[in-house]
Amino acid sequence: MSRPDVLMHRATEALYDAVIDPAAWDDAMRALRALFHSRVEALYCLDLRARALRPVRVEGVERAQIKRFSASFYLPDNPCLKTPELHRPGVVRTDERMLAHLGDPQALRRSTYFNEWLRPQDLAHTMGITPWAEEGLVLNFSLLREPGRGAFGGAEQRRLDRLARHMERAMRMVVKLDTLTQRCSDSTMALDRVEQGMAVLDARGALLQANQAALRLLARGKGFCLRSGRLAAREPQDQARVDALLNACTAGSTRAEPLQPAALVVQGLVLQMTPLRSTRSVFVSPQAAVLVSLSEPLALPLAQARETLSALFGFTRAEARLALSLMDGGGLREAASRARMSYATARWYLKILFQKTGTTRQSELIALLVRVTQSARPLQTH
């Protein structure tokens, strides 16, 4: 295998590696410099609407010169802006091809771009391709070198043409990954604007992601905290309830039926868990996860809370009292004590609460009660 073929293979491999590992650009640029005898290798995005340059990877140009690029490139006398046909995927462009297209062999050397940006850096000859273009953004790859080395010849243009197909494919992959990353970043920023604490846990309770509100509530250590990277209750008796809720939710993430949220209240903090069904992939095993919301219950007047539950579910005064006691946390015995009734009576009333709300589990009942009371508004009477 000839040296150019070896360098071509090395550059191609590095291009695909750079899709997921930006450090691979070092190898790609070194191979391209050796292959084309260039002094500058530049992958950059032209933002035609903002008239700006966004460098992706530029080698051989000082940072100050990169900042000055837009001032001379976007002036009307630059012939590069008059040849959009050469700035599209699949076309290898050179200065000679551009000037022939314009029918003016001196157009480039008269331009401010040449005299105030290229010439001060002792650069004269360019060759490039456009791996990707869309909606006013043009991603260019350009090679530049000194006057003494001469223009890029036919053999070099054919090599770049061969390389262009791989670079176009690699750049499409980069743009797709960058789009997905940006969407994740936007989602994270949106979650941070939500006043309610939101977090995602894995099946072990390890914190995968959390917004700022959730981190603030956990940092206070009231009811819940982070312990070795896992969501934990402050008190051992409450931790057993958290574990039971987490186990029920992660088991529910593999079921086909609709997934219902579950909730518990610990030291005045409401914790709700909703199973997240993982998308199946050929290459990655689905992982159980749960969406967690943390909030402090709205301090509704007791009379309004009772009226809301009575209007929505037809609770009697005693049933509403037990329902509100359940929302204060603890088990049924504690709720019965707070509601001033025996445990046996509370068990009977709990069955009635299930029937009237259409729920079957205490955690499901509490989740429903939390939702309706927190969203409640003063009822209007006529």
N, C-alpha and C positions, 0 to 999 in steps of 0.2 A: 504494500500500500504506500503511495507517494506521500510526501510530507503534507501537501495541501489537503489530501484526502483525510489524513490523520487529524489535521487541525479542524477540518470541516466536521468530522465525526465528533471531536471533542466539543466544539462549539454547539453542535446540535444537542448533544447530551446535556450540556450545561444549561441550555435554554429551557429544556423541559424540567430540569432540576430546579431552576429558578422560579418556576410556577409556585412551588410550595416552600422553597428555601431561598430567600433573597441573597444569601451569602454566595450562592452559586453564580451570581452575576460576575464575581471576580474571575472565575475560570472562563466564563463565556467571553468577557471582554479581552482577556489575555489571548485567548485562541483567535479571536477576530482580528486583533492587532497584528498577530503573527501571520495570519492568513492574507490580510489585505495591505500590510505595510502602512497602516494608518497611524496618525498621531493623536487623533481624537475619535472616540467612539461614543455616540450619544443616542440614548433612547429617551424621548421626551414627548410631551403632549402639547400640541398647539391648541389653545382655546381661542378660536377665531372670533367668538362673540366678545369675550373679555379682552382680546388682544394681549394675551399673556402666554408665557411658557411655564409648563409644569414639568420639571425634570423628573424622570424615573431613575435613570442611571446614566451619568455623564462622566467620562474619563478623559483627562488631558486638557480640561478647561478649568481655569481658576474660578472660584466661587463668585468673585466680583464681576467677572465677565459673563457668567450665567445670568446674574441679576441685570446686566445691561443689555441682554439679548433683545428683549421686547422693544426697547426704545428705537432700535435701528431696523429690526426685522419687519415690523408692521407699518413702516412708512410706505406711501403709495409708489415710490420708485423701485421697490423690491420686485424683481421679476418672478420670484418664487410664488408670490401671491397671485400672479396673473396666469398661472398654469395649474389650476385645480385638477386637470385631467391626469397630471403626473403624480398627484398626491392621493392616490387610491390604491387599495390592495391589488397586488399582482403586477405592479409596474416598477421596474428598476429605473431610477432617474439619475441622471448625471448633469453637470453644468452644460455640457455640450448638447445633450438631448433637449434640455430646457431652452437653450438659446436658439437651437434649430426650430423648435416648436414656435418660438416667438418671431423668428426671422430677423433677429437683431443680435449679432455676435458680441456686441459691446454692452448689452443691457446690464449684465451683472456687475462689470467693473465700473460702471458709472454710478451704481447704487450706493446709498448711504450704508446699507447693510454690509457691502463688501469693504468699503473704505473705512468705516468706523468700527467694524466688529471683526471681520475676517482678516483684513490686512494687518492690523496692529498685533494680531497673534501669529503672524507669519503663516496664515492658512490661505490656500488658494483653490484647491480642488476638492469637490465633494461628490459623494455617491450615496444613494439612500433608497429606502423602501418605506411604504406605509403599511404596517401590519394590521391596522384597525382604524376605522373612521366612522363616526356616528354623531349626528345632531350637533354640528359645530365643533366637535372635538376630533382632532387628527393626531393619531399616535405615529410618530416618525422614528425611524432608525436611520442615523446618518453617520457616514465615515468621512473624515476630513484629513487632508495632509498638506505638507508644505509645497511651495512652487517647484523646488528642486527635484521632487520625486515624480513629477509629471502627473497627467490625468489618469484616472482609473481606466485600464484597458478592457478589451473585449473578454479576455479570460476571467478577469476579476468580476466583470458584470455578470457573466454566466454563473460564477460561483455564488454571487449574492442572489441571483434568481433561484438557484437551487435551495439556498438557505431560507429564502423568503417564505416558502410554503410552511416550513417548520416554525418560523417565527410567528406567522399569522395564526397558526394553530395554538401555539403556546400563549400568545397574547389574548386570544379568545378565552382561554382557560383562566388567565390572570384576571381579566375583566369580570368573568363570571364569579370567581372567588371573591374579588374585591366588592362586587355588588352584594353578595351574601353577607360579607363581613360588615358592610355599611348598614345593611338592614338590621343585623344583630345590634350594632352600635346604636342605631336609631331607636330600636325597641328598648334597649337598656336606658337610654336617656328619657324615653317616655315613661318608663316605670319609675324612674327617680322623681318624676313630677307628681306621681300619685301619692296622696297623703297617707293612704293605707299601706301598712307594711306588707310587702310581697316577697316571697322567696321560693326557690326550687330546691328540693332535697332528693337525694338518691334513696335507694331502698334501705340503707343503713342509717339514714338521717343526716348524712354529711351534707353540708351546705354547698350547693353548686353555684347558686347565684342569688343575690338579694339586692333590693333597692335600698336607698338611703333611709327611708322611713323604718324599714325592718331592722336595719343595722342599729339605728338609734334606740329602738325599743329593746333590742337584745342587749345593747350596751348598758342600759339601765339596770338590767338584771332583775326586773320585777316579774316573777312568774317563770320566765324563760331566759336562757342565756346560750352562749356558744361554749361548748366544752370539747376540746380536742377537735375542733372543726365541725362538730355535730350539734344540731339543735337539741337542747336538753332542758328539762324542768329543774327548777331550783331545789325542790323537795323530792325525796325518793318516792313517796306515795304518788306524787303527780307524774313522775317519770314512767311508772308502770302504765299509766293511762296514755301518755304520749306514745310509748312503744306499741301499745295495743292498737291505737288509732293509725299509726304509721304502717303496721303490719296489715291491717285491714285495707288501707288505701293502696299499698303496693300490690297486694293480691288482686285488688279490683282493677288494676291497670291492664291485666291480661284478659279480662272478660269481654265478651262481645256486647253485653247490655249497656245502656247508658250509665255513666259513672256519676254517683251522687256525692256531694261534699259532706264531710263529717266535721264536727266541731267539739271543742271542750273549752271550759273557762277555768283559768288558773290565776288566782290572786288578782282578779279584776281584768285580766287580759284575755281576749277572745282569740283562740287559735282555730282556724278552719283549714282542713286539708281536702284537696280534690285530686283524685288519681289522674295522672297524665299518661295517656296511652302512647307508647313509643311507636314511631313509624318503623316498620320492618325494612330491613335492607339485606341485600345479597351478601354484603361483606361484613356488616356489623350486627352483632346480636342485639336485639332490643333490650333496653335497660328500663327497669321500673323506676318511676319518679313521681313525685307529688308536688302540686302547687300549694303553697302555704300562704295564708293571709293572717296577719297579726294586727289587732286593733284594740282600742279601748272602747268599751260599749258607751253609746251615747247616754248621758245622764237624763233619761226621760223621767218626768214625774210619774210616780207609781200609779196614780189614778189613770194617766193617759196610757201607760203600758197595758194596764188591765183592760181598759176600754178597747184598745187596739186588738188584743187577743180575743176579747169577747166578740167584737164585730167581725173579725176574720174567720174565727173557728167555732164560735158559739161556746166558748169556755164559761163555766160558772165561776163565781168569785173564788171558790176553793181551788178549782182546777187552775185558774190563772195564777193564784198564789204559789201553787206547786211549780208551775211552768217557770215563773220568774225565779224561784229558788233554785231550780235546776240550772238556770243560766248563770248563777253566781258561782258555779263550780262545785267540785266534790262529787261524791256518789249520791245515790238515792237516799241513803240514811241521813247524810248531812242535809240534803235538801228537805227531807221530811221534818227534821228538827227545826230548820229555819222557818218552815211553813206552819209550824206548830200543829203537827199531826203525827199519828203513829206510823211506823214503817209499813205495817200491813195496809193501812189506809192509803199511804202514798203509792204502794204497788198497785192497788186497785185503780187509783186515779191515773197512774201512768198508762195503764191499758186504755183508759178512756182518751187520754191525750193522743196516743197512737192512732186510735180510731178516727178521732176528729181531724187530725192533721194528715192522715194517710201515710204516716211513717211507721217503721217497724223496729227501729233501733234508737236507743237513747241519744247516741251521737248524731244521728240523722235528725232527730227531733230538735236538739239544741241548735244545730246548724240552721234549721228552718226558723226557729224562734229568734235567733240572732239576726237573721236577714230581715225579717219583717219588723222587728222592733227598732233596728238601726235605721231603716228607711222610712219609719213611720212619721207622719206629719199630724198635727192636731186635726182630729176628726171634726167635720162640719155638721152641725145639727140644724135641722129645718123645722 
